[in-house]
């Protein structure tokens, strides 16, 4: 005879009781939408490698965000995409241009969407002529000291423009401390969150993003500063370092291939007291999108399952290009 303790079906036979089994349930508050802001003010360009995503000019941004905001969009992260000739140089000097796409977008969003949380990705790769995430020495290797000095300047200027969070994605050593000190000196550390891409792994998952952001390196790759895919211990060290340097939140990127790192980061033994964010990157988005288009599975079902995976692993913030769809799907779930 089956033991009474072995009968589990009764605890999740109903839609509502199934929801009670979750440690946490996806809400709109947990979603951050990545946006590509270009320096052509009237642009609204579809991105072939990221179907349903766009390079958006400042004159088109308000109209694009307005319906999403009304549906409950809570937060965005901005990526500047300069496409004009002469903008890129060896040091990324135009990354924090007061008339550049990122700063202009922050100001516009603050003006028109007062309850929207605005984060700015902080990196130089979109603005450097060589496409790497820092300043290079003559031999092509990274000059870490000059890189973090420049990255901190950019982060502080984004904060001065009015963003609520800066998120350095460059993976330079010591950039969290440099940014935190810069925010403190500017009198902004008390009101600007510092989200660290602490565990950002090198690999093929970023291809569509590099197309969207026009940020592919002109030579070599980023393996010398992004983490090796099998480096669990190194990821732990990077997370601990960035916590000690003043990060307010820890990010793991990519998402689905690194759920074990998300789980470790969310554990009390590592960063359990910190908000844990995960970036469902462009390659993950494209993989799920095209697989659904090919009939492999239903898009809503697979995306919701991926969200559950992130939550189960311990994430409290999810950066995903599926955010507009999820706003609709969460409304549908609520009406059921």
C-alpha positions in Angstrom: 0.0 0.0 0.0 1.2 3.5 -0.9 2.3 5.6 2.1 0.1 8.6 2.8 3.2 10.8 2.7 3.8 9.6 -0.9 0.6 11.1 -2.3 1.6 14.5 -3.7 -1.0 15.1 -6.4 -3.5 16.5 -4.1 -1.2 19.4 -3.3 -1.1 20.7 -6.8 -4.2 19.4 -8.6 -5.7 22.9 -8.9 -4.4 26.0 -10.7 -4.3 28.0 -7.5 -2.7 25.3 -5.3 0.0 24.8 -8.0 0.9 28.5 -7.6 1.3 27.9 -3.8 4.1 25.5 -4.5 6.3 28.3 -5.9 8.9 30.0 -3.7 8.3 33.1 -5.7 6.0 34.0 -8.6 6.8 36.2 -11.5 5.5 39.8 -11.3 6.0 42.8 -13.5 8.2 44.4 -10.9 10.8 41.7 -11.6 11.2 42.5 -15.3 13.7 45.0 -16.9 13.5 45.7 -20.6 16.8 46.3 -22.5 16.5 49.1 -25.0 18.8 50.1 -27.9 18.9 53.9 -28.3 20.6 55.1 -31.4 22.0 58.6 -32.4 19.6 59.0 -35.3 16.8 60.8 -33.5 14.1 59.6 -35.9 15.2 56.0 -36.2 12.9 53.0 -35.5 14.9 50.2 -37.1 14.0 46.5 -36.7 16.9 44.3 -35.9 17.0 41.2 -38.1 18.9 39.0 -35.6 16.6 40.1 -32.7 13.1 39.9 -34.2 10.6 42.3 -32.5 13.4 44.5 -31.1 14.5 47.9 -32.5 17.1 50.5 -32.6 15.1 53.5 -31.4 15.9 57.2 -31.9 15.1 59.8 -29.2 12.2 61.2 -31.2 10.5 57.8 -31.3 11.2 56.7 -27.7 8.2 58.2 -25.9 5.7 56.7 -28.3 7.3 53.3 -28.0 7.4 53.3 -24.2 4.0 54.8 -23.6 1.9 51.7 -24.3 4.3 49.5 -22.4 4.3 51.8 -19.4 0.5 51.7 -19.4 0.7 47.9 -19.3 2.8 48.0 -16.3 6.4 48.3 -17.5 8.5 49.0 -14.4 12.1 49.3 -15.5 14.4 49.6 -18.5 18.1 49.4 -19.2 19.6 51.6 -21.9 22.3 50.7 -24.4 23.6 53.6 -26.5 24.1 52.7 -30.2 26.1 55.3 -32.1 25.9 54.8 -35.8 27.1 58.2 -37.1 30.5 58.5 -38.6 33.3 59.9 -36.4 31.6 59.1 -33.1 33.8 56.1 -32.1 37.4 56.5 -31.0 40.1 54.7 -29.1 38.9 55.8 -25.7 35.1 55.9 -26.1 35.1 59.6 -25.4 31.5 60.1 -26.6 29.9 57.4 -24.4 28.7 60.1 -21.9 28.2 62.9 -24.5 25.5 65.2 -23.0 23.8 65.1 -26.5 24.4 61.4 -27.0 21.6 58.8 -27.1 21.9 57.5 -23.6 21.9 60.8 -21.7 19.1 62.2 -23.9 17.1 59.0 -23.3 17.5 59.2 -19.6 16.3 62.8 -19.5 13.3 62.1 -21.8 12.2 59.0 -19.8 12.5 60.8 -16.5 10.4 63.7 -17.8 7.6 61.6 -19.3 7.5 58.4 -17.2 8.1 59.5 -13.6 7.6 56.0 -12.1 9.8 54.2 -14.5 13.1 52.8 -13.1 15.9 53.7 -15.5 19.2 51.8 -15.5 22.1 52.5 -17.9 24.5 49.9 -19.1 28.0 51.2 -18.6 30.6 50.0 -21.1 32.8 51.5 -23.8 32.5 48.8 -26.5 29.7 50.6 -28.4 31.9 53.8 -28.5 35.4 52.5 -29.1 36.8 52.2 -32.6 38.2 48.8 -31.7 35.0 47.4 -30.1 36.6 46.3 -26.8 35.2 47.2 -23.4 38.2 49.3 -22.2 41.1 51.4 -23.3 44.0 49.5 -24.9 47.7 49.7 -24.7 49.8 49.9 -27.8 50.2 46.1 -27.9 46.4 45.6 -27.9 46.1 44.5 -24.3 43.8 46.2 -21.9 45.0 49.1 -19.8 42.9 48.3 -16.8 43.7 51.5 -14.8 42.8 53.9 -17.6 39.7 51.7 -18.4 38.1 51.9 -15.0 38.9 55.6 -14.7 37.0 56.2 -17.9 34.2 53.8 -17.0 33.7 55.5 -13.7 33.4 58.9 -15.4 30.8 57.5 -17.7 28.8 56.0 -14.9 28.8 59.2 -12.8 27.7 61.3 -15.8 24.8 58.9 -16.4 23.9 59.2 -12.8 24.1 63.0 -13.1 21.7 62.8 -16.0 19.1 61.2 -13.8 19.3 57.4 -14.1 18.3 55.3 -11.1 21.0 52.6 -11.6 24.3 52.2 -13.4 25.3 48.7 -14.5 28.9 48.2 -15.6 29.1 45.3 -18.1 32.8 45.7 -19.0 34.2 43.2 -16.5 37.3 45.3 -15.8 39.0 44.6 -12.5 38.2 47.1 -9.8 35.5 49.0 -11.7 32.9 48.6 -9.0 35.1 50.3 -6.4 36.0 53.1 -8.9 32.3 53.7 -9.8 31.2 53.6 -6.1 33.9 56.1 -5.1 32.9 58.3 -8.1 29.2 58.3 -7.1 30.2 59.1 -3.5 32.3 62.0 -4.6 29.5 63.3 -6.8 27.0 63.0 -3.9 24.9 60.5 -5.7 25.8 57.1 -4.1 22.7 57.4 -1.8 20.3 57.4 -4.7 21.9 55.5 -7.6 22.0 51.7 -7.5 25.1 50.0 -8.7 24.2 46.7 -10.4 27.3 44.6 -11.1 27.6 42.3 -14.1 29.7 40.3 -11.6 29.5 36.9 -13.4 29.5 37.6 -17.1 30.7 34.7 -19.1 32.4 34.7 -22.5 30.8 32.7 -25.3 28.6 32.7 -28.4 25.3 33.9 -26.7 25.9 37.6 -27.4 25.9 37.5 -31.2 22.6 39.2 -31.9 23.3 41.9 -29.3 26.6 42.8 -31.0 24.7 43.2 -34.2 22.0 45.3 -32.5 24.6 47.5 -30.6 27.1 47.6 -33.4 29.7 46.6 -30.8 31.6 43.5 -32.1 35.4 43.8 -31.5 37.4 44.6 -34.6 40.1 42.1 -33.6 40.5 39.3 -31.1 37.7 38.5 -28.6 36.7 39.3 -25.0 37.9 36.1 -23.4 40.6 37.8 -21.5 38.1 39.8 -19.4 34.8 37.9 -19.6 34.7 34.7 -17.5 35.5 31.2 -19.0 32.3 29.2 -19.3 33.5 26.4 -17.0 34.9 28.8 -14.3 32.5 28.3 -11.4 35.1 29.1 -8.8 36.3 32.2 -10.7 32.7 33.4 -10.9 32.3 33.0 -7.1 35.5 35.1 -6.6 34.2 37.8 -9.0 30.9 38.0 -7.2 32.6 38.2 -3.8 35.0 40.9 -5.0 32.2 43.1 -6.4 30.2 42.7 -3.2 33.2 43.9 -1.2 33.8 46.8 -3.6 30.3 48.2 -3.1 27.9 46.6 -5.6 24.2 46.9 -4.6 23.1 44.0 -6.8 24.8 41.0 -8.5 24.1 39.9 -12.1 24.7 36.6 -13.8 24.9 36.7 -17.6 23.9 34.7 -19.7 20.9 33.1 -17.9 19.7 29.7 -18.9 23.2 28.1 -19.3 24.3 29.4 -15.9 21.4 28.7 -13.6 23.8 26.9 -11.3 25.7 30.2 -10.8 22.4 32.1 -10.2 21.6 29.5 -7.5 25.0 29.9 -5.9 24.8 33.6 -6.0 21.4 33.6 -4.3 22.6 31.3 -1.5 23.3 32.6 1.9 26.9 31.4 1.6 27.6 33.8 -1.2 25.3 36.8 -2.0 22.0 35.8 -0.5 21.4 39.2 1.1 21.8 40.9 -2.3 19.2 41.3 -5.1 20.2 38.8 -7.7 19.6 39.7 -11.3 20.0 37.5 -14.4 20.2 38.6 -18.0 18.4 36.4 -20.6 20.7 37.5 -23.4 20.1 38.0 -27.1 21.1 34.5 -28.1 18.7 33.0 -25.6 15.9 35.2 -26.9 16.7 34.4 -30.5 16.9 30.6 -29.7 13.5 30.5 -28.1 11.9 32.9 -30.6 13.0 31.0 -33.7 12.4 27.6 -32.2 8.8 28.6 -31.4 8.4 29.9 -35.0 9.6 26.5 -36.3 6.9 24.8 -34.2 9.2 23.2 -31.7 7.1 24.5 -28.8 4.7 27.3 -27.9 6.5 30.6 -27.3 4.5 31.7 -24.2 4.9 28.3 -22.6 8.6 28.1 -23.1 9.3 31.7 -22.1 7.2 31.3 -18.9 9.1 28.1 -18.1 12.4 29.9 -18.6 11.2 32.6 -16.2 10.3 30.0 -13.6 13.8 28.6 -14.0 15.3 32.0 -13.2 13.1 32.4 -10.2 13.6 28.9 -8.9 17.4 29.5 -9.1 17.0 32.6 -6.9 16.8 35.6 -9.3 14.8 38.6 -8.1 15.3 40.7 -11.3 15.2 39.4 -14.9 16.5 41.4 -17.9 14.7 40.0 -20.9 13.7 41.1 -24.4 10.5 39.2 -23.9 9.3 41.9 -21.4 6.6 43.4 -23.7 5.2 39.9 -24.3 5.4 39.0 -20.6 3.4 42.2 -19.6 0.6 40.9 -21.8 0.9 37.2 -20.6 0.9 38.2 -16.9 -2.3 40.2 -17.5 -3.8 37.1 -19.2 -2.8 34.9 -16.3 -4.3 37.3 -13.8 -7.6 37.2 -15.6 -7.8 33.4 -15.7 
